[in-house]
């Protein structure tokens, strides 16, 4: 590889890293769930009468999957499982900064909202299989959940 090619790639990587970090820094809302390394944000959107839950996770985990994401909302005595709308999910990831933004949507289930109202969530578990051929199981536990904000964001 020529010196010019290496410089162009280095400049593109630095530019991508800068743009990604600007996106992360623009998030002004309070995280709904987190762990030691990652923060998760929740919002809702509606399009053509269909409501969905938008999940954004900022952290060091890079997800590249064609298997979708499963989220398990665990309360004291029960749990509720949700699955991403799309099977293909890819983290916008910076190798330079070792951080990324993972975004995906989940169909809004009115039963989920009822579940949340009567069952404070103690833990959220994200599960997926990374890769296309050699699928590696990934599990991320979020042990801090702000139930008040979660309910407000979904109402």
C-alpha positions as CSV (number, residue, x, y, z in Angstrom):
1,X,0.0,0.0,0.0
2,X,1.4,3.4,-0.9
3,X,2.1,6.1,1.5
4,X,-0.7,8.2,-0.1
5,X,-3.2,5.4,0.4
6,X,-2.3,5.0,4.0
7,X,-2.6,8.7,4.7
8,X,-6.1,8.8,3.0
9,X,-7.3,5.8,5.1
10,X,-5.8,7.4,8.3
11,X,-7.6,10.7,7.5
12,X,-10.9,8.9,6.7
13,X,-10.7,7.0,10.0
14,X,-10.0,10.1,12.0
15,X,-12.9,11.9,10.3
16,X,-15.3,9.0,10.9
17,X,-14.2,8.9,14.5
18,X,-14.8,12.6,14.9
19,X,-18.3,12.4,13.4
20,X,-19.2,9.5,15.6
21,X,-18.0,11.2,18.8
22,X,-20.0,14.3,17.8
23,X,-23.1,12.1,17.5
24,X,-22.5,10.6,20.9
25,X,-21.9,14.0,22.5
26,X,-25.1,15.4,21.1
27,X,-27.2,12.9,23.1
28,X,-28.6,15.1,25.9
29,X,-31.3,12.8,27.3
30,X,-30.8,10.7,30.4
31,X,-29.9,7.1,29.9
32,X,-32.7,4.6,30.7
33,X,-30.5,1.7,31.4
34,X,-26.7,1.2,31.8
35,X,-23.9,-1.0,33.1
36,X,-20.3,-0.2,33.9
37,X,-19.4,0.4,30.3
38,X,-22.6,1.2,28.3
39,X,-25.6,3.4,28.3
40,X,-29.0,2.7,26.7
41,X,-31.6,5.2,25.5
42,X,-35.2,4.6,24.7
43,X,-37.8,6.6,22.7
44,X,-40.8,5.8,20.6
45,X,-41.9,6.8,17.1
46,X,-45.0,6.4,15.1
47,X,-45.2,5.9,11.3
48,X,-48.4,5.2,9.4
49,X,-50.2,4.2,12.6
50,X,-47.5,1.8,13.7
51,X,-45.6,2.5,16.9
52,X,-42.1,1.3,17.6
53,X,-39.6,1.5,20.4
54,X,-36.3,3.0,19.3
55,X,-33.3,1.6,21.3
56,X,-29.8,3.3,21.1
57,X,-26.9,1.8,23.0
58,X,-23.6,3.6,23.4
59,X,-20.6,1.5,24.5
60,X,-17.6,-0.6,23.6
61,X,-19.5,-3.6,22.2
62,X,-19.6,-3.9,18.4
63,X,-22.6,-5.7,17.1
64,X,-22.8,-7.1,13.6
65,X,-25.6,-9.5,13.3
66,X,-28.1,-10.9,10.8
67,X,-29.9,-12.7,13.7
68,X,-31.6,-9.7,15.3
69,X,-31.4,-8.7,18.9
70,X,-33.4,-10.1,21.8
71,X,-34.0,-8.0,24.9
72,X,-35.2,-9.5,28.1
73,X,-36.7,-7.2,30.7
74,X,-36.4,-8.9,34.0
75,X,-38.6,-7.9,37.0
76,X,-38.5,-9.5,40.4
77,X,-40.9,-12.4,39.6
78,X,-41.4,-12.2,35.8
79,X,-39.8,-11.2,32.6
80,X,-40.9,-9.9,29.2
81,X,-39.0,-10.6,26.0
82,X,-38.9,-8.4,22.9
83,X,-37.2,-8.9,19.6
84,X,-35.8,-6.3,17.1
85,X,-37.8,-5.5,14.0
86,X,-34.8,-6.0,11.8
87,X,-32.5,-9.1,11.7
88,X,-29.6,-7.0,10.4
89,X,-28.1,-4.7,13.0
90,X,-24.7,-3.1,12.7
91,X,-23.0,-0.8,15.3
92,X,-21.6,2.4,14.0
93,X,-18.2,1.7,15.6
94,X,-14.9,3.6,16.0
95,X,-11.9,1.3,16.3
96,X,-9.8,4.4,17.2
97,X,-12.0,5.3,20.2
98,X,-13.3,1.8,20.9
99,X,-16.9,3.0,21.2
100,X,-20.0,2.8,19.1
101,X,-23.7,3.4,18.7
102,X,-26.0,0.5,18.2
103,X,-29.5,1.4,17.0
104,X,-32.5,-0.8,16.4
105,X,-36.3,-0.7,16.6
106,X,-38.7,-3.0,18.4
107,X,-42.5,-3.2,17.6
108,X,-44.4,-1.5,20.4
109,X,-46.4,-4.1,22.2
110,X,-49.2,-2.7,24.5
111,X,-48.8,-5.7,26.7
112,X,-45.2,-4.7,27.3
113,X,-46.3,-1.3,28.6
114,X,-48.8,-3.0,30.9
115,X,-46.1,-5.3,32.1
116,X,-43.8,-2.3,32.9
117,X,-46.5,-0.5,34.9
118,X,-46.9,-3.4,37.3
119,X,-43.4,-4.9,37.3
120,X,-40.4,-2.6,38.0
121,X,-37.5,-3.8,35.9
122,X,-34.4,-4.8,37.8
123,X,-32.3,-5.9,34.8
124,X,-32.3,-5.8,31.0
125,X,-30.4,-8.5,29.1
126,X,-29.5,-8.0,25.4
127,X,-28.7,-11.2,23.5
128,X,-27.6,-11.7,19.9
129,X,-25.3,-13.8,17.7
130,X,-22.5,-11.7,16.2
131,X,-21.2,-12.6,12.7
132,X,-22.6,-14.2,9.6
133,X,-20.8,-17.5,9.4
134,X,-19.1,-18.2,12.8
135,X,-21.8,-16.8,15.0
136,X,-20.6,-15.8,18.4
137,X,-23.2,-15.4,21.2
138,X,-23.1,-12.0,22.9
139,X,-24.9,-11.2,26.1
140,X,-24.9,-7.8,27.6
141,X,-26.4,-7.2,31.1
142,X,-27.7,-3.8,32.0
143,X,-28.1,-3.9,35.8
144,X,-29.1,-0.3,36.3
145,X,-32.6,0.6,35.0
146,X,-34.4,3.9,35.5
147,X,-38.0,2.7,35.5
148,X,-39.5,6.1,35.9
149,X,-37.8,7.4,32.7
150,X,-38.5,4.1,30.9
151,X,-42.3,4.4,31.6
152,X,-42.3,8.1,30.6
153,X,-40.5,7.4,27.3
154,X,-42.9,4.7,26.4
155,X,-46.2,6.5,27.3
